[in-house]
Amino acid sequence: MNLRVFKMLPMGQQADCLACHGDFLAERAEDSFQLQLYAWGDFYAEVWRVQDEDPILFIHLFQQPAGLTAYLEKIRLPEVF
């Protein structure tokens, strides 16, 4: 899926799509928030939640590699055999 199409989905459907089809890359905390990073198609998605709470506050979408800076030490790429 590409970013343009993904943006047209309601946030609940975006979250479901990421959980089923996105590649989970990393997780981090920022202040009182828990962030999860996913890659899918031609974009990245950062899912924001309040720590220890389930509801998603928002999903930040981006394509530029600069958005990955805060995650670089935490990203674990799959091993290729």
C-alpha positions, 0 to 999 in steps of 0.5 A: 500500500502506498502513503496516499491510499493509507492516508485516506483510511480512518485511523482505526483501519490504519491501525488494523492494517499496520498490525496485520501487514506492517513490519514492526521495526522498533518501540520507544518512549518519549515523555509519557508516550509509547511509540511504535514504528512500522514500515509498510510500502513506501512509508513509515508509521509511528503509532502514539499511545499514552504509556500503559494505555491501549487507545491510539492517540494518533498515527504519524506518517512519514517517508523521509529517513530523517524521521527514523533518527530517534529509532536508529539504535533500536531498529532490528532488521531481519536476518537474511540467510 
